[in-house]
Amino acid sequence: MKKLFVILAVLGLLFAVTNDSFARGIIVKGGYAIMQEDYDDAEYDNKPFFGLFFDMGTFLFDSLRFKPGVDYIAMTSDQGYGDFDVWGIHLDWYWYFLGKAAIMPYLGFGPALNYYDWDDKDQEEDSDAGIEGFLGVQFDLSGPLALMLEGRYVVHDIANRDQNMVKLGVGIQYSF
């Protein structure tokens, strides 16, 4: 309960510093996660992932946008290390360094809170703080739609920096 309160307090503060406190758009993302280091050594399978993000508007200056969201990936190992689901809560900042255009490259970063739900009921649920760095390109399509292509480097646990993956994804943004 304490973690939930802290998460809600942090989200509330972050929403307060955006220009408007309502979503400017919704983003549906999906793609493929390629396991690295410890995940690869434990032979966790490369897996698809999907997520839902919100464009909350500019943050501090016009080219920096705040886009929090949630994503999901199911982790399965061939070596019996235990299967689990990871739900990530993301606080992502996107820097559109060339400004507003039809094709907008971006760099981004953000912390994530990762919740692990083990398939083995003897394992307790767990959570870890992680961090992600990413780059991508956003293509404006007709009307309120935009296509996003991105690559992310994910560290699931900043205390154990060997639990990593690379996510290659595509997203569709609908702006309000």
PyMOL commands that set and color helices and strands:
alter all, ss='L'
color gray80, all
select helices_A, chain A and resi 2-16+37-41
alter helices_A, ss='H'
color red, helices_A
select strands_A, chain A and resi 25-36+47-55+64-75+84-95+103-118+126-140+145-155+163-175
alter strands_A, ss='S'
color yellow, strands_A
deselect
rebuild
show_as cartoon
